[in-house]
Amino acid sequence: MQRLQVISGHLCPPSTGEKRSVRPSDCAAAAAVNGPDDVVVVHGLRTPIGKAKRGAFKDTTPDELLSAVMSAVVKDAGVSPHLLGDVCVGNVLQPGAGALMARVAHFLSGFPDSVPVYTVNRQCSSGLQAVLNIAGAIRSGSIDLGLACGVESMSLRSVANPGDLSSRLADNDKARDCVIPMGSEVAHLRIRTRSPRPRDIILGVRACVCSVTSENVAERFGISREKQDAFALASHQKAARAQASGAFDDEMVAVVAKMAERDGSERQVKVTKDDGVRPGSTPAGLAKLPAVFKPDGTTTAGNSSQVSDGAAALLLARRAVAEALGLPVLGVLRASAVVGVPPDVMGVGPAVAIPEALRRAGLSVSDVDVFEINEAFASQAVYCVEKLGIPWAKVNPNGGAIALGHPLGCTGARQVVTLLHHLRRRRARAYGVVSMCVGTGMGAAAVFEYPGQ
């Protein structure tokens, strides 16, 4: 239906007499057709992102993080939670994908028991998948207003245990590749490979095989250590500038957290900024860091995403309902795509998902103003940007997961929040893309339009 609307917009321009804004790239871009059933983002907020195990949220449970953003978003928007048709929460590490945790956060936020909530786990894209799930419910007519969230505490839950798996896993190449660690999480935990034999990963994944996907991407596509470190340095520099200028202030809700001290005492801290950004990063400092997985490898703790804690939430609505309630439009979801890729090079996911999402939106790479591509690790991000020919100036203008952190279930929702607030600061009508690679071999992407002021 969206594709038909796009084509219709080309053939039958609006006859209202309203002048359309024209940009040099508009000849190649689809003319978005605004309709009462559009899925719009009304508002979005995120918590600061804390370093796992040692940051501001190391002792904060995910239900508390989630409650902070859930309650803040509906309060800021002036919407009664009674109006919500559904709440979807992306989460990866909590038991049962966090179903109990999400309902507890729901009640901690003061939401009524009449409003339903559920969780979704699509690995690193869980937060974005929550957005797409709520959008799908709106498009289907099931609901008119919903909350999409993402949350993760990587301090309190480990990524090292994959759960119960069949011993037959070792006999199937693709199945075996699904448990190859992506690189970023393990790099920051500084787990070293104990054995090069894939069969050693079956019971409990006690060791990491040498051919982790970050190294696979770097080797297969010629992404040098120098390129990876340069990308990582840029991420910290951009995030530091954004932090210093207050660019994150409008998208962030302060969280009062309790921190346990080594002597057993507790203290309260008000967390107002991301604590993983390193303004003092230098090329020399990054170059000194050892490779994590193999002596001649290129993946380091410095060019991988940070293991982190955080949460984000977005209020989505049918356009007609948003207008009836007098709610603003922060962005419009124009298209999305989820694709499968070989699990041993899962990092290439955005290079496949972004073109498909753009095709569905009737857009090209040149029509997009900002790309938020998750920096799971530098080798993957650099490959995707180069493969698609995206200008570097359009990529993660406020830094990415290497500087900010990658709380797995939260990241996709956090990226949408960051993207739309950034586009709003630009004021002009613009398109933005959120994308990430996904564990077990997938890529996800979504196209948003900021309508302008």
Buried (B, 14 or more C-beta within 10 A) or exposed (E): EBEEBBBEBEEEEEEEEEEEEEEEBEEEBBBBBBEEBBBBBBBBBBBBBBBBBEBBBBBBBBBBBBBBBBBBBBBBBEBEBEBBBBBBBBBBBBEEBBBEBBBBBBEBBEBEEEBBBBBBBBBBBBBBBBBBBBBBBBBEEEBBBBBBBBBBBBBBBEBBEBEEBEEEBBEEEEBBBBBBBBBBBBBBBEBEBEEEEBEBBBEEBEBBBBBBBBBBBBBEBEBEBEBBBBBBBBBBBBBBBBBEEEBBEEBBBBBEBEBEEEEEEEEEEEBBBBBBBBEEBEEEEBEEBEBBBBEEBBBBBBBBBBBBBBBBBBBBBBBBBBBEBEBEBBBBBBBBBBBBBBBBBBBBBBBBBBBBBBBBBBBBBBBBBBBBBBBBBBBBBBBBBBBBEBEEEBBBBBBBBBBBBBBBBBBBBBBBBBBBBBBBEBEEBBBBBBBBBBBBBBBBBBBBBBBEE
